[in-house]
Amino acid sequence: MSRTGLLWSGAGVAFIGILTVAGVRAGPSGASMAIRSVSPQTTDPALSAWQLPADAGAVSDLDKVNLRAGIVPLALLGQGIEWCNTQRKWEAKGLGGVAGGPACLTQGTCDVPAVRDSWIPGSSTPVLSLNIHFNVFANNDGSNPAATQADVDAQVATLNSDFAPSKIQFCATTTFINDSAYRSFADAEEFAMKSSYANNASTKLNVYVVNIEGGYLGVGTFPWDPDALTNLGGIIIEDDYFGAGQGTLTHEVGHCIGLWHTHHGVSEVPQCSACWERADGLDGDTTGDFASDTAPTPVNLRLCPPGRH
C-alpha cells in the first residue's frame, strides 16, 4: 500500500485491553502490536470472557464523569462495558465478517505476518505525516464550546506522543462550528452532521468533538469501510474525554488506520469460531487481533474507558 492510499496501520498504545494501536505501518489491516500496555485486573480471578456482557447499555453523563475520576458506579460493577462504538457500527453495516471459514478472515495482505512485519519502522524510517481536522461544536451563539484551541493543541500533542515510536505524526487544523443541533449528538444525526461539515474528507481524518448522547466515548471508521475516505468517515468523540493526556482519540485513530481491539479474538467473535484467540498465544499472528505480542483479554475487564491507564 503506497503512502497515497488508505491510511496506514500505525503506532500507539494498548488501553486496558481495549485497543492495541502500535508497531506496524502497512495498509488497511487487522494487525496490532502493543508499544505499552496495562495488564487487566479484576477482583474476581474466576471471571471469564464469555461471562461478561458485551454491552451495559447507555451510560449517563454523570457516570462518565465519575468513571473518568476513577469512581465506578455501583450499577456498572461486574458489567463489561463497550466504550468504543467502532466495531459495533461496522458489524451493523453487514459488509464483512470476522469469523468463519477455515481461518480467520483477513482485511488484506497486511494481515500476513511477513508483510506486516516488513513495515515495522526502524531508526532510519522517515516520519509519515497524516492530516487530521477537528470540527469543534458550540451552541448557535458560540457559547459552551466542546473544546478550546488549547484543548485541541494539547490533544494533538498527546496523539503525536503516542504515535512517535512508529514514526507517525499528525498535522492538525481546526474549525469551530456554532450549531446547537450537534453540540449534543445523537446517532441518528450522523449523516446530516457529517454531510454538512466534513472538511476535505478524502485527504483529512475528520474528528467531530461533541457531547455524545449514546453512552459511548468515541466511534471511528475502519479503513476497509466504504465510508472511510468520504464525508461519512472519520471519528466522533466525547468532549469530556478530549484534551491533554486523553487516550480516547489515539484509540479511535487506531481503528481508522486498521487496528482491531485487543479483545477482538475473545469478546468480538464466537468462542468456537476459527477467529477465537488462544490464551497461550499459539497462532496469535493469524487469529484474533493478528498480533501474537498482545495477549487476548476480555472486553473492558477493569471497566475503564479508553483514556484511563
C-alpha positions as CSV (number, residue, x, y, z in Angstrom):
1,M,0.0,0.0,0.0
2,S,1.5,3.3,-1.0
3,R,1.5,6.4,1.1
4,T,-1.1,7.9,-1.1
5,G,-3.5,5.1,-0.4
6,L,-5.7,4.4,2.6
7,L,-4.3,5.4,6.0
8,W,-1.6,3.0,7.2
9,S,-1.6,0.8,10.2
10,G,0.4,2.6,12.9
11,A,1.6,3.3,16.3
12,G,0.1,3.9,19.7
13,V,-0.9,2.4,23.0
14,A,-2.9,-0.6,24.3
15,F,-5.5,0.7,26.7
16,I,-6.7,-1.6,29.4
17,G,-7.1,-4.4,26.9
18,I,-9.4,-2.2,24.8
19,L,-7.3,-1.5,21.7
20,T,-3.9,-2.2,20.5
21,V,-2.6,0.7,18.5
22,A,1.0,0.1,17.6
23,G,4.1,-1.1,15.8
24,V,3.4,-1.6,12.1
25,R,2.8,0.6,9.1
26,A,1.1,-1.4,6.4
27,G,-2.2,-0.6,4.6
28,P,-5.8,-1.4,5.8
29,S,-5.0,-4.2,8.2
30,G,-6.1,-6.2,11.3
31,A,-2.5,-6.1,12.6
32,S,-1.9,-4.8,16.0
33,M,1.2,-4.7,18.2
34,A,1.5,-3.1,21.6
35,I,4.0,-0.4,22.4
36,R,2.9,-0.1,26.0
37,S,0.1,-1.9,27.7
38,V,-1.6,-2.2,31.1
39,S,-2.4,-5.6,32.4
40,P,-6.2,-6.1,33.1
41,Q,-7.1,-6.6,36.7
42,T,-10.2,-7.9,38.4
43,T,-11.2,-8.6,41.9
44,D,-12.7,-11.9,40.7
45,P,-10.0,-14.1,39.1
46,A,-12.6,-16.6,38.1
47,L,-14.2,-14.1,35.8
48,S,-14.1,-15.3,32.2
49,A,-14.6,-13.6,28.8
50,W,-17.9,-15.2,28.0
51,Q,-19.4,-14.3,31.4
52,L,-19.0,-10.5,30.7
53,P,-22.0,-8.9,28.9
54,A,-20.9,-7.2,25.7
55,D,-22.8,-4.0,26.4
56,A,-24.0,-2.4,29.6
57,G,-26.4,-0.1,27.7
58,A,-26.4,3.7,27.8
59,V,-24.2,5.3,30.4
60,S,-25.2,8.7,31.8
61,D,-23.1,11.8,31.7
62,L,-22.7,11.6,35.5
63,D,-21.4,8.0,35.2
64,K,-18.9,9.1,32.6
65,V,-17.6,11.9,34.8
66,N,-17.3,9.5,37.8
67,L,-15.5,6.9,35.7
68,R,-13.1,9.5,34.5
69,A,-12.3,10.2,38.1
70,G,-11.8,6.5,38.8
71,I,-15.2,6.0,40.6
72,V,-17.1,3.0,39.3
73,P,-20.9,3.5,39.8
74,L,-22.5,0.6,41.7
75,A,-24.9,-0.1,38.8
76,L,-22.0,-0.7,36.5
77,L,-20.0,-3.1,38.7
78,G,-19.5,-6.5,37.2
79,Q,-20.5,-5.4,33.7
80,G,-18.3,-5.5,30.6
81,I,-18.9,-2.1,29.0
82,E,-18.0,-1.2,25.5
83,W,-16.9,2.4,25.5
84,C,-16.0,2.3,21.8
85,N,-18.7,2.0,19.1
86,T,-16.5,1.4,16.1
87,Q,-16.7,-2.4,16.0
88,R,-20.5,-2.5,16.6
89,K,-21.1,0.1,14.0
90,W,-19.0,-1.9,11.4
91,E,-20.8,-5.1,12.2
92,A,-24.2,-3.4,11.9
93,K,-23.4,-2.5,8.3
94,G,-23.2,-6.2,7.4
95,L,-20.5,-5.6,4.9
96,G,-18.0,-8.1,6.1
97,G,-17.5,-10.7,8.9
98,V,-14.6,-11.5,11.1
99,A,-15.3,-15.2,11.7
100,G,-16.0,-18.4,9.7
101,G,-14.2,-20.4,7.1
102,P,-11.0,-22.4,7.6
103,A,-9.2,-19.5,9.2
104,C,-9.8,-16.0,10.5
105,L,-10.8,-13.7,7.6
106,T,-8.2,-11.0,6.9
107,Q,-8.6,-7.5,5.5
108,G,-5.8,-7.6,3.1
109,T,-2.2,-8.8,2.7
110,C,-1.2,-6.6,5.6
111,D,-2.6,-9.3,7.9
112,V,0.1,-11.7,6.6
113,P,2.8,-11.6,9.3
114,A,5.7,-11.4,6.9
115,V,4.2,-8.5,5.0
116,R,3.1,-6.7,8.2
117,D,6.4,-7.1,10.0
118,S,8.3,-5.8,6.9
119,W,6.8,-2.4,7.6
120,I,7.8,-2.1,11.2
121,P,9.7,1.2,11.3
122,G,13.3,1.4,12.3
123,S,15.7,4.2,13.3
124,S,16.1,5.3,9.6
125,T,12.4,5.2,8.8
126,P,11.2,8.7,7.8
127,V,8.3,10.2,9.7
128,L,5.0,9.8,8.0
129,S,2.7,12.9,8.3
130,L,-1.1,12.5,8.3
131,N,-3.6,15.3,8.1
132,I,-6.3,15.5,10.8
133,H,-9.0,18.1,11.1
134,F,-11.0,18.9,14.2
135,N,-14.6,20.1,14.0
136,V,-15.4,21.5,17.4
137,F,-19.1,22.2,18.1
138,A,-20.6,25.0,20.2
139,N,-24.1,26.5,20.6
140,N,-25.5,28.8,18.0
141,D,-24.2,31.8,19.9
142,G,-20.7,30.4,20.3
143,S,-21.2,29.5,24.0
144,N,-20.3,26.2,25.6
145,P,-17.8,25.0,23.0
146,A,-16.9,21.3,23.2
147,A,-13.2,22.3,23.4
148,T,-10.9,25.2,23.1
149,Q,-8.0,25.6,20.7
150,A,-5.7,25.0,23.7
151,D,-7.5,21.6,24.3
152,V,-7.1,20.7,20.6
153,D,-3.4,21.6,20.7
154,A,-2.9,19.5,23.9
155,Q,-4.8,16.6,22.4
156,V,-2.7,16.7,19.2
157,A,0.5,16.7,21.4
158,T,-0.8,13.6,23.2
159,L,-1.7,11.9,19.9
160,N,1.7,12.7,18.4
161,S,3.5,11.4,21.5
162,D,1.6,8.1,21.4
163,F,2.4,7.6,17.7
164,A,6.0,8.9,17.7
165,P,7.6,5.4,18.3
166,S,6.1,4.3,15.0
167,K,7.3,7.4,13.1
168,I,3.7,8.8,12.5
169,Q,2.8,12.4,13.3
170,F,-0.4,14.4,12.7
171,C,-0.7,17.8,11.1
172,A,-3.9,19.4,12.6
173,T,-6.3,22.1,11.6
174,T,-9.4,23.2,13.5
175,T,-12.9,24.6,12.7
176,F,-15.2,25.9,15.4
177,I,-18.8,25.4,14.4
178,N,-21.7,27.2,16.1
179,D,-24.5,24.8,15.6
180,S,-26.6,23.8,18.7
181,A,-28.2,21.0,16.7
182,Y,-25.0,18.9,17.0
183,R,-23.4,20.3,20.2
184,S,-25.2,17.3,21.9
185,F,-25.0,14.5,19.3
186,A,-27.4,11.6,18.7
187,D,-26.5,8.7,16.4
188,A,-29.5,9.5,14.1
189,E,-27.8,12.9,13.3
190,E,-24.6,11.4,12.0
191,F,-25.4,11.6,8.3
192,A,-26.7,15.2,8.5
193,M,-23.8,16.4,10.7
194,K,-21.0,14.9,8.6
195,S,-22.6,15.8,5.3
196,S,-22.8,19.4,6.4
197,Y,-19.4,19.8,8.0
198,A,-16.9,17.3,6.7
199,N,-13.7,19.1,5.7
200,N,-11.8,17.5,2.7
201,A,-12.6,14.0,4.0
202,S,-10.6,12.3,1.2
203,T,-7.3,13.8,2.4
204,K,-8.0,14.6,6.1
205,L,-9.2,12.5,9.0
206,N,-12.1,14.5,10.4
207,V,-12.8,14.4,14.1
208,Y,-16.1,15.7,15.5
209,V,-15.9,16.9,19.1
210,V,-19.3,16.8,20.7
211,N,-21.3,15.6,23.7
212,I,-22.3,12.0,22.7
213,E,-25.7,11.0,23.9
214,G,-25.3,7.3,23.1
215,G,-23.4,6.3,26.2
216,Y,-20.1,5.5,24.4
217,L,-17.0,7.7,24.3
218,G,-15.9,7.5,20.6
219,V,-16.6,5.9,17.3
220,G,-14.2,5.7,14.3
221,T,-14.2,4.2,10.8
222,F,-12.2,1.2,9.7
223,P,-10.2,1.9,6.5
224,W,-11.9,-1.0,4.7
225,D,-15.3,0.6,5.3
226,P,-16.5,2.2,2.0
227,D,-17.3,5.3,4.0
228,A,-13.6,5.7,5.2
229,L,-12.4,8.4,2.8
230,T,-15.8,10.0,2.2
231,N,-17.8,12.7,4.2
232,L,-19.3,9.8,6.2
233,G,-16.0,8.6,7.6
234,G,-13.9,10.0,10.5
235,I,-14.2,10.0,14.2
236,I,-16.9,11.3,16.7
237,I,-15.5,11.8,20.2
238,E,-17.0,12.7,23.6
239,D,-15.9,16.1,24.7
240,D,-15.3,15.0,28.3
241,Y,-12.5,12.7,27.1
242,F,-10.8,15.1,24.8
243,G,-7.7,17.2,25.6
244,A,-4.4,16.9,27.3
245,G,-3.4,13.4,28.2
246,Q,-6.6,11.8,26.9
247,G,-6.2,8.5,25.1
248,T,-9.6,8.0,23.5
249,L,-8.6,9.8,20.3
250,T,-5.5,7.6,20.0
251,H,-7.8,4.6,20.4
252,E,-10.2,5.7,17.6
253,V,-7.4,6.8,15.3
254,G,-6.0,3.3,15.7
255,H,-9.3,1.9,14.3
256,C,-9.1,4.4,11.4
257,I,-5.7,3.1,10.4
258,G,-6.8,-0.5,10.6
259,L,-6.4,-1.9,14.1
260,W,-8.7,-4.2,16.0
261,H,-9.4,-4.2,19.7
262,T,-7.1,-6.3,21.8
263,H,-10.2,-8.2,22.9
264,H,-11.2,-8.8,19.3
265,G,-10.4,-12.5,19.4
266,V,-12.1,-13.0,22.8
267,S,-15.2,-10.9,23.0
268,E,-16.0,-9.9,19.5
269,V,-16.1,-13.4,17.8
270,P,-17.9,-16.6,18.7
271,Q,-15.9,-18.7,21.2
272,C,-15.8,-21.7,18.9
273,S,-15.1,-19.8,15.7
274,A,-11.8,-20.1,13.8
275,C,-11.1,-16.5,14.9
276,W,-11.1,-17.3,18.6
277,E,-7.7,-16.3,20.0
278,R,-5.9,-18.8,22.3
279,A,-4.7,-17.6,25.6
280,D,-1.4,-19.4,25.1
281,G,-0.6,-17.3,22.1
282,L,-0.5,-20.2,19.6
283,D,-1.4,-19.0,16.1
284,G,-1.6,-15.5,17.6
285,D,-0.3,-13.9,14.4
286,T,-3.1,-15.3,12.3
287,T,-6.1,-15.3,14.6
288,G,-7.8,-12.7,16.9
289,D,-6.2,-9.3,16.5
290,F,-3.5,-10.7,14.3
291,A,-0.7,-9.9,16.7
292,S,1.0,-12.5,18.9
293,D,2.6,-10.0,21.2
294,T,-0.7,-8.7,22.6
295,A,-2.3,-11.3,24.9
296,P,-6.0,-11.8,24.4
297,T,-8.2,-10.2,27.0
298,P,-12.0,-9.9,27.7
299,V,-13.7,-6.6,26.9
300,N,-13.0,-3.9,29.4
301,L,-12.2,-6.2,32.3
302,R,-11.4,-3.2,34.6
303,L,-14.4,-1.2,33.5
304,C,-12.2,1.7,32.4
305,P,-12.8,3.8,29.4
306,P,-10.0,4.0,26.7
307,G,-8.2,7.0,28.2
308,R,-7.7,5.6,31.7
309,H,-4.5,3.6,32.4
